[in-house]
Amino acid sequence: MLNLFKPLMIGSGAMVVFGAAVYINAKNYSNDTSFHSKDPDPSLRRVEKDILIPKIMRDRSRQYACAAQVKAFNDCCLQYKPGTLKSYFTFINCKNENDAMMQCMNEKFLSMDYYYDCKEIYLHEKKLFQKTDVLKKDRTCVKDYIENSKPVDFEMTETVKKYFENVSTDYEKTNNINSFDESLLKD
């Protein structure tokens, strides 16, 4: 009976050792390459430093800093009609545009100055959410409706309604759509 379990025990032990080695290696790699190890700010959680702020970095680099390279890559991809043989090789046909786009985005993503700029944007949004209890997408939607004088055609929660009223009133007085948010952040 013992001879039957011996290979099973050796295999299980090997899997445990392998799993532990993978875990230790990943933890060391994470500590060497992640923002939580480079940013000493104790007020932010690890997920904020390593996921939420880098998401802002990617989005902003795609929209602003590397917009020309992203557009060139998209234009290159769109010139090949879907379903054709050439469309299956866009990764080869658009390699130069993709490399330029990735180089630009990597430069931004690895820059600690850019990280700290995006961290300020994140902290600004976080503070606004804490003050209003309204998500960024809802705040953006409310401001768009007010600025463009659109009739409201979506369901609003009580907090969004309150925010809508406050922004609308403030916008009528100041003609600045962001003045309500700015007044909240001054407190």
N, C-alpha and C positions, 0 to 999 in steps of 0.2 A: 504494500500500500504506500509506503514511504517513497519508493522508487517512482511511483506515478506522480506524486506531488512535487518531487524535486525539480523537474524542468519548469513546472508551473511557478514555483517559488523563485527560481532563478530569473525567469522571464518577468515576473511581477517586480522583483527587486531592480532589475535593469530598467524597467519602465519608470519606476520611482526616481532612480538616480538620473535618468535622462530628463524627466520632467523638472527636477530640481535644477539641473544644469541649464535648461532652457529658461527657467524663471530667473535665475541669477544673472544670466547673460542679458536677458531683456531688461531687467532692472538696472543693470550697469549701463546699458546702451541708452535707456531712457534718461538716466541721470546725466549722461554726457551730452545728449543732444537736445533736451527739452528746455522750454523756457522757464519751467518752475525751478530749475537749478540755477538759472542765470539771473532771475528776477528775485531779489531778496524781500519783496513786499509781503509781509505776513498777513495783511488784511485780505488778500485774494486766495481763493482755494486753488488747488492744483488744476482742476478742470477748467477754471477760468483762464489760468495762465497757458495751459497746453491745448485747449480746444476752442474756447469762446473768443479769446483775443486773436489767435491765429486765423479763425474763420473771418474775422473782420479784415485781417491783413490780406487774405486771399481775395476776398470780395473787392476791397479797395484797390488792390494791385490790378485786378482784372478790369475794373471799371475806369480807373484813372491813370495809374502809373504805367501800366503796360497795355493801355487801350489800343495803341497803334499795332502792336504785335498780335494781340488777340484778334483784331479786325482782319489783319492780313491772313492769319491762320483760318479764320472762319470763311473769308472770301475764297481762299484756296480750296477748302473742303466743299464749298457750295458749287464750284465750277464743274464738279463731277456728278453727273446725274445718278441718283440712287438706282440700284439694280443693274447698272452697267458693269462691265468687267473692270474698268478703271476705278470705279467707286470703291471696289474692294481693296484697292491698293493706295488709298489716300494717305495712309501712314507712310508710304514711300514717296508718293508724289508731293506731299506737303511737309516733308521732313525738315527742310530749311526753315520754314515758317514756324513749325512746331518747336524746333530747337531755339530759335530767337525768342519765342514767347516764353518757353520754360526758363531760359537763361535770365530774362528780365524778371520773371516772377520769383525765381530762386534768389536773385540778388536782393529783392525786396524782403522776401521771407526770412533771409538770414541776417538782415540788418537789425541790430538792437535799437537803433534810433527809430526806425520804422515801427518796431514793436512797441516802443514807448509812446509814439504818436497814436497808434491804434489802441493802446491801453487807455489813453486819455479819452478817446471816443467811447470805449467800452464803459469806463467809469461814469462818464456823462450819461449814457443810456441807462446804466444800472441805477443811478441816482434818480433819474426821471421816473423810472418804473417804480422805485420805492416810494416816491412822492405821490404819484398818480394812480398806481396800480392798474395802468393801462399799457398793453404791449406796444412795442415800437410800430408794428404794422398797423395797429388800430390808430395810433397817434398820427401816423403818416396819412392814413385814409381820411381821418377827420380833418386834417389840415387841407388835404386836397379838395374835399367837399366844400369847405368854407372858402378857400381861395377862389375856386371856380364857380361858386354860388350854385352848386348842384343840389337838387332835392335829395334828401336822405332816402335811400332805397334798400337799406339793410338793417337787420336787427341789432340793437345796441343794448349792452348790459347797462346796469345803473351807473357803474363807474365810468363807462365810455360816454354815457349821456351827460354826466356831470362835467367830464373833461370837454366834451363838445360845447356845452354852454359856456364854460369858462374861456375857452379859446375863442369862441365866436364873439363874446362880449369884449374880450381884450383886443381882438382884431379890429372891431369896429372903432375902438378908441385910438389905437396906435397905428393901424394899417401895417402892422408887422406880425406875421403869422407865428413867429417864434417868441414873441414877447411874453406870453404866459409861461412858457417853459423856462425862459430866462429868469423870470421873477421867482419861480419855484426854486431854481438853483441858487439864487442869492441868499435864501433863508438859511 
